[in-house]
Amino acid sequence: MKTLLNVCLIFGMGFATSSCEAPSVPQLSAEDVIIDEGNETHVLQFYVYLTEAAPREVSIDYTTSAVSADEGSDFEATQGTLVISKGESLGVIPITIFGDEDSEDTESLWVSFSNPINVTTPIPYAQITLTNDDGAPPIDNTGYTSPSSYSGLTLVWEEDFDGSSVDGATWNFETGASGWGNNESQFYRAGTQNAELDQGFLRITAKEETYLGAPYTSARMTTQGKESFKYGRIDIRAKVPYGQGIWPALWMLGDNFSSDGWPTCGEIDIMELIGGEGYNDRTVYGTAHWSNNGSHAEYSGNTSLPNGEKFNDEFHVFSIVWNSSSIKWYRDNMLYHSMNIGNMSAFHKEFFLILNIAVEGNWPGPVGPSTQFPQYMLVDYIRVFQ
């Protein structure tokens, strides 16, 4: 007797055929796309891919939706059913992009997929980013402005970012993707890709882009070894970014950081924001860190805007008033936190400045689905009075 294994006989019309197994089911994927918006209306050919040639006809529904781009003025709403014929592994979705000559922020939209037939979609969406190619977007300078002088104090240092490029005599760029002690996800990069002077402001930009293995890029600038201060009033006028996973900071470390490390060197956080819709986007923190007999110690306070507002809406001035007795934190010249430092040696020496946007990390957590990129921190000026 002979045994036939894995053979299916299908009889009909007087003949028989055999098939050993059902056709495989390919996966569908689409890559995120970054394009210039352009100055005229044009059609983007948005490609989707199968992991193998379709063993039978494949179909899937698609639809576009706005993230930060505007439906009707930046792109034409598009929906339909994509069909990929048997034997093919590529499909194309035409999406109309409305170009213009207006200077504006980079914007984005989603293409999402549903109702797959003979195909699976492990990631049922992709993002299209429309890069602003009409020059830098205009900067809205509304918001609080601090006095240019204070009774009994002298302006000893000022950075107003009015030049054509970041001043290398004042600022360093720290670089790398080490996690920075907080499991952060960005690669800090030097140069104008993530930090530039724009219309009289410093613009630090956090971008969603892969660079040397990191999924995001940003900039971290310091005055270490170039400008340091002990005591005084420090005012920083800035408009900060927002969104889940975004972590902007204006802060200081003691000059002995390189020799003694953290937290022995001391840290003064003039402003930190942990982005996220609602409370997080409208709350900033002022914090001091130091070593307490070899253990990390910290003392923090915060201040919040009213419901419905966020710090990204306009410029604010973040300040400390620091002397031999105390550090006091202010937002728009309103005191919200203070700390007695009389017997704390970490805070009786010179400190240097740091400006950065981190992405993700232990405190802010992962980037959220509604977080938009790029994110900007704009700094108008830094003033030190003593």
C-alpha positions in Angstrom: 0.0 0.0 0.0 1.2 3.5 -0.8 0.5 6.5 1.5 0.2 10.0 0.0 1.0 12.8 2.6 -0.2 16.4 2.4 -2.1 16.0 -0.8 -5.5 17.5 -1.3 -7.6 16.2 -4.3 -10.1 18.5 -5.7 -12.4 16.8 -8.2 -14.5 18.6 -10.8 -15.2 18.7 -14.5 -13.7 15.2 -14.9 -10.2 16.0 -13.7 -8.2 16.4 -10.4 -5.7 18.9 -9.1 -3.6 18.8 -6.0 -2.6 21.5 -3.5 -0.5 21.0 -0.3 -1.3 24.1 1.7 -3.3 27.3 1.6 -1.7 30.4 0.0 0.4 32.5 2.4 -0.8 35.9 3.7 1.7 38.7 3.0 2.2 41.7 5.3 1.6 45.3 4.1 3.8 48.2 5.1 4.3 51.8 4.3 7.3 54.0 5.1 7.0 57.4 6.7 7.6 60.1 4.0 9.2 63.5 4.3 8.8 65.9 1.4 9.0 69.6 0.7 5.5 71.1 0.6 6.3 72.9 -2.6 4.8 76.1 -4.0 2.2 74.5 -6.3 -0.4 71.8 -6.1 1.1 68.4 -6.9 0.3 64.7 -6.4 2.4 62.6 -4.1 2.6 58.9 -5.2 2.5 57.2 -1.8 3.9 53.6 -2.1 2.9 50.6 0.0 4.7 47.3 -0.1 4.0 43.6 0.4 6.5 41.3 2.0 6.1 39.0 -1.0 4.3 38.9 -4.3 0.6 38.5 -3.6 -0.5 34.9 -4.0 -4.0 36.1 -4.7 -5.6 39.5 -5.1 -5.1 41.8 -2.0 -7.3 44.8 -1.0 -7.2 47.3 1.9 -9.1 50.5 2.7 -7.1 53.7 3.3 -7.9 57.2 4.5 -5.9 60.4 5.2 -6.3 62.4 8.4 -4.8 65.6 9.7 -2.2 65.7 12.4 -0.8 69.3 12.1 -1.4 69.8 8.4 -4.8 71.3 7.5 -7.2 69.2 5.4 -8.4 71.3 2.5 -5.5 73.8 2.6 -2.4 71.6 2.9 -3.8 68.3 1.4 -6.9 66.9 -0.2 -8.8 64.4 2.0 -8.4 61.0 0.3 -10.0 57.7 1.0 -10.6 54.5 -1.0 -9.7 50.9 -1.5 -6.3 49.9 -2.8 -6.2 46.7 -4.8 -2.9 44.8 -5.5 -3.2 42.1 -8.1 -2.0 38.6 -7.8 1.7 38.4 -8.4 2.3 42.0 -7.6 4.0 43.4 -4.4 3.6 47.1 -4.8 0.7 49.5 -4.6 0.4 53.3 -5.1 -2.0 55.8 -3.4 -2.2 59.2 -5.1 -2.5 62.1 -2.5 -2.9 65.7 -3.6 -0.7 68.2 -1.8 -1.5 71.9 -1.9 1.7 73.8 -2.1 2.0 77.5 -1.3 4.6 80.3 -0.7 3.7 80.9 2.9 6.3 80.6 5.5 4.9 78.2 8.1 5.9 75.3 10.4 6.6 71.9 9.1 3.3 69.9 9.1 2.1 66.3 8.9 -0.8 64.0 8.2 -1.6 60.3 8.6 -2.4 57.6 6.1 -4.3 54.8 7.9 -5.3 51.4 6.7 -8.3 49.2 7.6 -10.4 46.2 6.4 -7.5 44.1 5.0 -8.4 41.2 2.7 -5.7 38.5 2.1 -3.1 40.7 3.8 -2.1 41.7 7.3 -1.1 45.2 8.5 1.1 45.0 11.7 1.4 48.8 11.6 -1.8 50.2 10.1 -0.7 53.8 9.5 2.2 55.9 8.2 3.0 59.6 8.4 3.6 62.1 5.7 5.6 65.2 6.8 5.4 68.4 4.7 8.6 70.3 5.2 8.4 74.1 5.1 10.4 75.2 2.1 9.5 78.9 2.2 12.0 80.2 4.7 11.8 80.2 8.5 8.2 80.5 9.9 7.5 83.9 11.5 8.0 84.1 15.2 5.1 85.4 17.4 6.9 87.5 20.0 3.9 87.9 22.3 4.2 87.2 26.0 5.9 88.5 29.1 9.0 90.6 28.9 11.1 91.3 32.0 12.7 94.7 33.0 16.0 95.5 31.5 17.3 96.7 35.0 16.6 96.2 38.7 17.2 98.5 41.6 20.5 97.7 43.3 21.6 95.2 40.6 24.0 95.6 37.6 23.6 93.8 34.3 26.9 91.8 34.2 26.2 89.5 31.2 23.6 89.3 28.4 23.1 87.0 25.5 20.5 88.3 23.1 21.1 86.0 20.1 21.1 88.8 17.6 24.0 87.6 15.5 24.0 85.5 12.4 25.2 82.3 14.1 25.7 80.8 17.5 28.7 82.4 19.2 31.4 79.7 19.6 33.2 81.9 22.1 30.3 81.6 24.5 28.6 78.3 23.6 29.6 74.6 23.4 27.6 71.8 21.7 27.4 68.6 23.6 26.9 65.6 21.3 25.9 62.0 21.5 23.1 59.5 22.2 24.2 58.0 25.5 20.8 58.4 27.2 22.3 61.1 29.3 21.7 59.3 32.6 17.9 59.4 32.1 17.3 56.9 29.3 16.6 59.7 26.8 16.2 58.8 23.1 17.7 61.8 21.2 21.0 62.2 19.6 22.4 65.7 20.5 24.0 67.1 17.4 26.2 70.1 16.8 25.8 72.7 14.1 22.7 74.4 12.5 20.6 71.2 12.0 19.2 71.5 15.5 20.3 74.9 16.8 20.4 78.2 14.9 19.8 81.9 15.3 16.6 82.9 13.7 15.1 86.4 13.5 16.9 87.5 16.7 16.1 84.3 18.7 17.9 81.0 19.4 15.9 78.2 17.9 16.6 74.7 19.3 14.8 72.0 17.3 13.9 68.5 18.2 13.3 66.3 15.2 11.9 62.9 14.6 14.6 61.4 12.4 17.0 58.5 12.6 20.6 59.6 13.2 23.4 57.3 14.1 21.0 54.8 15.6 18.9 57.3 17.5 15.2 57.9 16.5 15.3 61.7 17.3 17.8 64.5 17.1 18.1 67.7 19.2 20.7 70.1 20.6 22.2 70.7 24.0 24.2 73.9 24.4 26.4 74.9 27.4 28.6 77.7 28.5 30.9 75.3 30.4 34.5 76.7 30.6 33.4 80.0 29.0 30.8 81.7 31.1 30.0 80.9 34.8 28.2 82.7 37.5 28.0 82.7 41.3 24.8 84.4 42.7 22.7 87.0 41.1 19.4 87.2 39.2 19.1 85.2 36.0 16.3 85.9 33.6 15.7 83.7 30.5 12.9 84.7 28.1 11.7 81.6 26.2 8.9 79.9 24.4 9.1 76.2 25.2 7.9 73.1 23.3 5.0 70.8 24.2 3.7 67.3 23.8 4.0 63.9 25.5 7.7 62.8 25.7 9.1 66.3 25.2 11.5 67.6 27.9 12.9 71.1 27.5 15.2 72.5 30.2 17.0 75.8 31.1 19.4 74.9 33.8 22.9 75.1 35.4 25.6 72.8 36.7 28.5 73.6 39.1 31.8 74.3 37.5 33.2 71.2 39.4 31.0 68.9 37.4 33.9 67.5 35.4 36.0 66.8 38.4 33.5 65.8 41.1 30.6 64.6 39.0 26.8 64.8 39.6 25.1 65.4 42.1 28.1 66.6 44.1 28.6 69.5 41.7 25.0 70.8 42.3 22.3 71.4 39.8 19.9 74.4 39.5 17.0 73.8 37.2 15.7 77.2 36.3 12.9 75.7 34.2 11.9 72.2 33.2 8.7 71.1 31.4 7.5 67.5 31.0 5.2 67.7 28.0 1.8 66.2 27.8 -1.7 67.3 27.0 -3.4 69.3 29.8 -1.6 69.7 33.1 1.9 68.8 31.9 1.9 71.3 29.0 0.9 74.1 31.4 3.2 73.3 34.3 6.9 74.1 34.7 9.3 73.0 37.5 12.1 74.7 39.4 14.4 72.3 41.2 17.8 72.0 43.0 19.8 68.8 43.2 22.8 68.1 45.4 24.7 65.4 47.3 23.6 64.7 50.8 26.4 62.6 52.4 26.8 60.7 49.1 23.1 60.3 48.3 21.2 62.3 45.7 18.9 64.9 47.2 16.5 67.3 45.5 13.9 70.0 46.3 11.4 71.0 43.7 8.5 73.4 43.2 6.2 74.1 40.2 3.8 76.7 38.8 0.9 76.2 36.4 -1.0 78.3 33.9 -4.8 78.3 33.9 -6.8 75.4 32.3 -6.8 75.5 28.5 -3.4 77.3 28.3 0.1 75.9 27.7 3.5 77.4 27.9 4.0 77.0 24.2 1.3 79.6 23.6 3.6 82.6 24.1 6.9 83.7 25.6 7.5 83.6 29.4 10.4 84.7 31.6 11.9 82.0 33.8 14.1 83.4 36.6 16.1 82.6 39.7 17.3 85.0 42.4 20.3 83.4 44.0 22.3 84.6 47.0 24.3 83.2 49.9 21.1 82.5 51.8 18.6 81.2 49.3 17.5 80.4 45.7 14.1 81.7 44.6 12.3 80.7 41.5 10.1 83.0 39.5 7.8 82.8 36.4 7.0 86.1 34.8 8.4 87.8 38.0 5.9 85.8 40.2 7.6 83.9 43.0 6.6 80.2 43.1 9.4 78.3 44.9 12.2 79.0 47.3 15.0 77.1 49.1 17.3 77.9 52.0 20.9 77.1 51.0 22.9 78.7 53.8 24.7 75.5 54.9 24.8 73.8 51.5 28.3 74.1 50.0 27.1 72.9 46.5 25.5 76.2 45.8 28.2 78.6 46.9 30.4 78.4 43.8 30.2 79.2 40.1 27.7 77.5 37.8 27.5 77.3 34.0 24.3 77.4 31.8 22.7 74.6 29.8 19.9 74.8 27.2 18.4 71.7 25.7 15.4 69.7 24.5 15.4 66.1 25.5 13.1 63.5 24.0 11.7 60.7 26.1 13.4 59.5 29.3 12.6 58.4 32.8 10.6 61.4 33.7 8.6 62.3 30.5 8.1 58.8 29.3 7.6 57.8 25.7 6.5 60.1 22.9 2.7 60.1 22.6 0.7 59.4 19.4 -0.4 63.0 19.2 3.1 64.6 19.7 4.1 66.6 16.7 7.6 67.1 15.3 9.6 69.1 14.9 9.4 70.8 18.3 11.0 74.1 19.0 12.4 76.0 22.0 12.9 79.7 21.2 15.1 81.7 23.5 15.0 85.5 23.2 17.6 86.5 25.8 19.5 85.5 28.9 20.4 88.3 31.4 22.5 88.0 34.5 22.3 90.7 37.2 24.5 91.0 40.3 
